Amino acid sequence: MIYDLIIIGAGPAGVSAAVYAARQRLSMLIISKDIGGQVAKKAVDIENYPGFDKISGPELVELYQKQLKANNLEVTQDEVVGIEKKDAKFLISTKSGKTYEAISVIITSGASSRLINVPGEEEFAGKGVSYCSLCDGPVFKNKIVAVIGGGNNGFESALFLSNYVPKVYILEYGAKTNADQENTELVAKHKNIEIITNAKVVKIEGKVFVESITYQDLTANTEKTLEVKGVFVEIGYIPATTFVNGLVDLNNKGEIMFDANTLATKTPGLFSAGDCNVSKYKQIVMASGEGAKAALSAYEYIKKQSIIKNHYE
Ligand SMILES: Cc1cc2nc3c(=O)[nH]c(=O)nc-3n(C[C@H](O)[C@H](O)[C@H](O)COP(=O)(O)OP(=O)(O)OC[C@H]3O[C@@H](n4cnc5c(N)ncnc54)[C@H](O)[C@@H]3O)c2cc1C
């Protein structure tokens, strides 16, 4: 069987693409390692998704599952390991050894945050340790927090957080921060942001919630502890794009380059949406929007392909 469309991933971008594609009556296969993606890992509430004051990750994933079922959509649980394009068809191979064919493909394989891998990070994830200041920042109103990472992500996080909190520490491992000039100047104007360089984070501690972060001062070679209620890890993302086999252009972080209007990649018929893309803001609402756009663009592409096919048959 040749599907009209294969969607890789079932996080917000994949689910949204699937719902839009179902409304266009496309024959479709969704292949994903799980349902919900990063949302399924969100232990605390999501407070920036339209229509909901608050919804937890597992609750939103349950709604995704209901909506997929209502549209007669099933997720084939597997991992995509390769994509090829042959004779105007895509061949998708999976870890379980299967190969599927489709006219068009949407990649929505997302990303994962880079971890600092120190004691306390995993224990306090969702209890003071966050990987998304835009998502969780307002919860830390009036509390002292630390941002790990002195690049643009770290600086932008600190600037956002400085609207809510009395003090933000930026901890940078290197001797110098590496944010761009604009962010550097903006941070310098904020008296409640303090940059600490040569700081190697050693541990995060607390009882139920985070209470402190300890770092090794690499210059003085001593350990120092800061009393903070929040630790924002901003050392980048790892996009899940290792299986794309040269069919798309990637930036230096491995994120997929795409056309912002259509979500098309450089290979006709291959679209990409959500956190696996170059997009600056990694959020549920953005991933969902991109998924919807990609599905409509894939529909246009598939329609054109079947007109061409019928014309020559
Ligand atoms: C702890 C945490 C809290 C967050 N809080 C918020 C918040 O409050 N508000 C907000 O807007 N955003 C939040 N975010 C960000 C938000 O979750 C992401 O922006 C969003 O999930 C991106 O959706 P996506 O579909 O692009 O990717 P993902 O959610 O990463 O989903 C990717 C999907 O692809 C699958 N996949 C990956 N590789 C393969 C493969 N090779 N084969 C098959 N399947 C594959 C995965 O299993 C997954 O199902 C949070 C993120 C984290 C980590």
The ligand as an SDF file (V2000), in Angstrom:
LIG
                    3D

 53 58  0  0  0  0  0  0  0  0999 V2000
    9.5870   19.9700   30.6130 C   0  0  0  0  0  0  0  0  0  0  0  0
    8.9910   20.7420   29.4650 C   0  0  0  0  0  0  0  0  0  0  0  0
    7.9760   21.6350   29.7180 C   0  0  0  0  0  0  0  0  0  0  0  0
    7.4010   22.3470   28.6580 C   0  0  0  0  0  0  0  0  0  0  0  0
    6.3720   23.2120   28.9610 N   0  0  0  0  0  0  0  0  0  0  0  0
    5.7500   23.8570   27.9620 C   0  0  0  0  0  0  0  0  0  0  0  0
    4.6590   24.7280   28.2280 C   0  0  0  0  0  0  0  0  0  0  0  0
    4.2330   24.8930   29.3980 O   0  0  0  0  0  0  0  0  0  0  0  0
    4.0980   25.3770   27.1710 N   0  0  0  0  0  0  0  0  0  0  0  0
    4.5420   25.2240   25.8810 C   0  0  0  0  0  0  0  0  0  0  0  0
    3.9610   25.8220   24.9740 O   0  0  0  0  0  0  0  0  0  0  0  0
    5.5850   24.4260   25.6090 N   0  0  0  0  0  0  0  0  0  0  0  0
    6.1960   23.7280   26.6040 C   0  0  0  0  0  0  0  0  0  0  0  0
    7.2720   22.9300   26.3270 N   0  0  0  0  0  0  0  0  0  0  0  0
    7.7450   22.8360   24.9330 C   0  0  0  0  0  0  0  0  0  0  0  0
    6.8120   21.9030   24.1310 C   0  0  0  0  0  0  0  0  0  0  0  0
    6.5970   20.6990   24.8400 O   0  0  0  0  0  0  0  0  0  0  0  0
    7.4290   21.6180   22.7640 C   0  0  0  0  0  0  0  0  0  0  0  0
    7.6380   22.8530   22.0870 O   0  0  0  0  0  0  0  0  0  0  0  0
    6.5030   20.7520   21.9180 C   0  0  0  0  0  0  0  0  0  0  0  0
    6.2620   19.5150   22.5560 O   0  0  0  0  0  0  0  0  0  0  0  0
    7.1060   20.4850   20.5280 C   0  0  0  0  0  0  0  0  0  0  0  0
    6.2530   19.6420   19.8360 O   0  0  0  0  0  0  0  0  0  0  0  0
    6.7800   18.7340   18.6270 P   0  0  0  0  0  0  0  0  0  0  0  0
    5.6010   17.9350   18.2050 O   0  0  0  0  0  0  0  0  0  0  0  0
    7.4680   19.5680   17.6420 O   0  0  0  0  0  0  0  0  0  0  0  0
    7.9140   17.7920   19.2400 O   0  0  0  0  0  0  0  0  0  0  0  0
    7.9370   16.7650   20.4570 P   0  0  0  0  0  0  0  0  0  0  0  0
    6.9850   17.1480   21.5210 O   0  0  0  0  0  0  0  0  0  0  0  0
    9.3850   16.6510   20.8030 O   0  0  0  0  0  0  0  0  0  0  0  0
    7.4360   15.3970   19.8130 O   0  0  0  0  0  0  0  0  0  0  0  0
    8.2200   14.6800   18.9100 C   0  0  0  0  0  0  0  0  0  0  0  0
    7.5870   13.3250   18.6250 C   0  0  0  0  0  0  0  0  0  0  0  0
    8.3680   12.6250   17.6600 O   0  0  0  0  0  0  0  0  0  0  0  0
    8.6510   11.3060   18.1020 C   0  0  0  0  0  0  0  0  0  0  0  0
    9.9100   10.8880   17.4900 N   0  0  0  0  0  0  0  0  0  0  0  0
   11.1540   11.4500   17.6150 C   0  0  0  0  0  0  0  0  0  0  0  0
   12.0470   10.8260   16.8400 N   0  0  0  0  0  0  0  0  0  0  0  0
   11.3640    9.8350   16.2010 C   0  0  0  0  0  0  0  0  0  0  0  0
   11.7320    8.8240   15.2690 C   0  0  0  0  0  0  0  0  0  0  0  0
   12.9790    8.7030   14.8060 N   0  0  0  0  0  0  0  0  0  0  0  0
   10.7860    7.9600   14.8360 N   0  0  0  0  0  0  0  0  0  0  0  0
    9.5000    8.0760   15.2810 C   0  0  0  0  0  0  0  0  0  0  0  0
    9.0970    8.9960   16.1590 N   0  0  0  0  0  0  0  0  0  0  0  0
   10.0100    9.8740   16.6080 C   0  0  0  0  0  0  0  0  0  0  0  0
    8.6980   11.4240   19.6180 C   0  0  0  0  0  0  0  0  0  0  0  0
    8.4930   10.1580   20.2240 O   0  0  0  0  0  0  0  0  0  0  0  0
    7.5240   12.3970   19.8420 C   0  0  0  0  0  0  0  0  0  0  0  0
    6.2940   11.7190   19.8310 O   0  0  0  0  0  0  0  0  0  0  0  0
    7.8550   22.1820   27.3440 C   0  0  0  0  0  0  0  0  0  0  0  0
    8.8920   21.2780   27.0860 C   0  0  0  0  0  0  0  0  0  0  0  0
    9.4520   20.5520   28.1240 C   0  0  0  0  0  0  0  0  0  0  0  0
   10.5470   19.5570   27.8480 C   0  0  0  0  0  0  0  0  0  0  0  0
  1  2  1  0
  2  3  1  0
  2 52  2  0
  3  4  2  0
  4  5  1  0
  4 50  1  0
  5  6  2  0
  6  7  1  0
  6 13  1  0
  7  8  2  0
  7  9  1  0
  9 10  1  0
 10 11  2  0
 10 12  1  0
 12 13  2  0
 13 14  1  0
 14 15  1  0
 14 50  1  0
 15 16  1  0
 16 17  1  0
 16 18  1  0
 18 19  1  0
 18 20  1  0
 20 21  1  0
 20 22  1  0
 22 23  1  0
 23 24  1  0
 24 25  2  0
 24 26  1  0
 24 27  1  0
 27 28  1  0
 28 29  2  0
 28 30  1  0
 28 31  1  0
 31 32  1  0
 32 33  1  0
 33 34  1  0
 33 48  1  0
 34 35  1  0
 35 36  1  0
 35 46  1  0
 36 37  1  0
 36 45  1  0
 37 38  2  0
 38 39  1  0
 39 40  1  0
 39 45  2  0
 40 41  1  0
 40 42  2  0
 42 43  1  0
 43 44  2  0
 44 45  1  0
 46 47  1  0
 46 48  1  0
 48 49  1  0
 50 51  2  0
 51 52  1  0
 52 53  1  0
M  END
$$$$
